[in-house]
Amino acid sequence: MKHDSDFTKQVIDVSIKIAAIAILVYWCFSILRPFIMLVVWGGIIATALYPIVTWAHGKYGISKGKSSGGLAFIGVLLLLLPLIALSTGLYTSGADLVSGIQEGTMTIPKPSPSVQEWPIIGEKAYAFGLQASSNLESVFANYGEEVKAVVAKLASVIGSLGGGFIQFIISTIIAGVFMANADKCERAFVLVASRLTGDHGEDLTQLSKVTVRSVVQGVIGVAVIQSIMTGIGVAFAGVPAVGFWMLLVLLVAIIQLPPIIALLPAIIYVFSVDTTTTAVLFLIWCILVSGSDAILKPMLLSRGSDIPMLVILLGALGGMAMSGIVGLFVGAVVLSLTYQLFTVWLDSESVEEGEAKAVKETQDESGQL
């Protein structure tokens, strides 16, 4: 009876401790939940950019704290400039659009007759463009509800884009703090990994760094390069909203789809309103942009472990569905890292089982002798 009583007390004591820990963990998670995605993205940025900090420290003797702060400042500045340009451009364009509609001075270029040759939608698109170019008021009168729906959706997308820029700025500042305290952060990561995996904490930490940098360079880096190339081509062809096409290609490239898909409307637009020579040159440039990943990805992904494109695609789409623009980047990196760690864990289990089997066979043979 005494043994049963002691056992019951121990069970109750352990249950209370587990419940208290669970409540504290849930409480802390609830408090930090709005910031988790920003902190994770900040950690990814810090991991990817920290080699620049160590290079500046070794090459020019700049302290790691100052290098980290300077790099974070440059990142924030690079994000603020397009945010300010986007806000200013939207305000100016919106004001001009409203005044043009009210004063009747807004005009739409007449569509090229070649638009009629488009399959399926050619005739309707040409008729709509012709009506808009000759009598814009009638278009608003006939398609008022559709125009309102499109404008509302566009405003929602622009608002989400602005919020994404702000999140990137906050994450960049967090990344600067992480880089300034990189040694302490790495040590903490190693201690946690060692606590979870035993003697493999150091190895898993190194693998995590390599994987994160590989995905950032080979997926996000390639997408950024393709986005910049898109901006050059779109600006040369005179297509409106250069920033929009750059962002669209960036998103499409990250989810591992050919950028040519995002550029099809721009290609059709150039063929409709510009000369054949300009349109053909723009089409060739778009094909080069879309095919550039065949050269860039092997160069950048070869620095880390190979990650199946399906894993990156699912991570990007799932992250975007969960957390918007920032989730697109975080999801691709986190799922790739999880896949790599899981693969290494399976391989280590197989090796340990093989070694145990070999030892057992050796012992059996020794017993027979």
Disulfide bonds with the S-S distance in Angstrom:
none
